[in-house]
């Protein structure tokens, strides 16, 4: 019965896997600043080769820097959410009391 279910659900599972990979790649591209930095380098090269005008360069550069700032802000917000006081704190509990005392190495129980 489980084998039949696996066979029948294989296309659905495969489709979910593909969608998951696409989402992972999109998230990686959205959160990776190397793509934007490469675009800035390419833009600089196009300006130096006179393929674009100074006005086009400045306009496109402003857009890329705005995207880079937005990415850095998003990364800082995610970092801040991950390191809140609640998630970063820990509690150390120590056992023993005066009646039972503490166990010391070399003592028998």
MODELLER restraints for C-alpha pairs under 7 A, 6 or more apart:
rsr = mdl.restraints
at = mdl.atoms
rsr.add(forms.Gaussian(group=physical.xy_distance, feature=features.Distance(at['CA:31:A'], at['CA:71:A']), mean=6.43, stdev=0.5))
rsr.add(forms.Gaussian(group=physical.xy_distance, feature=features.Distance(at['CA:33:A'], at['CA:68:A']), mean=6.68, stdev=0.5))
rsr.add(forms.Gaussian(group=physical.xy_distance, feature=features.Distance(at['CA:36:A'], at['CA:64:A']), mean=6.46, stdev=0.5))
rsr.add(forms.Gaussian(group=physical.xy_distance, feature=features.Distance(at['CA:36:A'], at['CA:68:A']), mean=6.73, stdev=0.5))
rsr.add(forms.Gaussian(group=physical.xy_distance, feature=features.Distance(at['CA:40:A'], at['CA:61:A']), mean=6.81, stdev=0.5))
rsr.add(forms.Gaussian(group=physical.xy_distance, feature=features.Distance(at['CA:43:A'], at['CA:57:A']), mean=6.85, stdev=0.5))
rsr.add(forms.Gaussian(group=physical.xy_distance, feature=features.Distance(at['CA:46:A'], at['CA:52:A']), mean=6.14, stdev=0.5))
rsr.add(forms.Gaussian(group=physical.xy_distance, feature=features.Distance(at['CA:47:A'], at['CA:53:A']), mean=6.71, stdev=0.5))
rsr.add(forms.Gaussian(group=physical.xy_distance, feature=features.Distance(at['CA:47:A'], at['CA:57:A']), mean=6.65, stdev=0.5))
rsr.add(forms.Gaussian(group=physical.xy_distance, feature=features.Distance(at['CA:96:A'], at['CA:102:A']), mean=5.32, stdev=0.5))
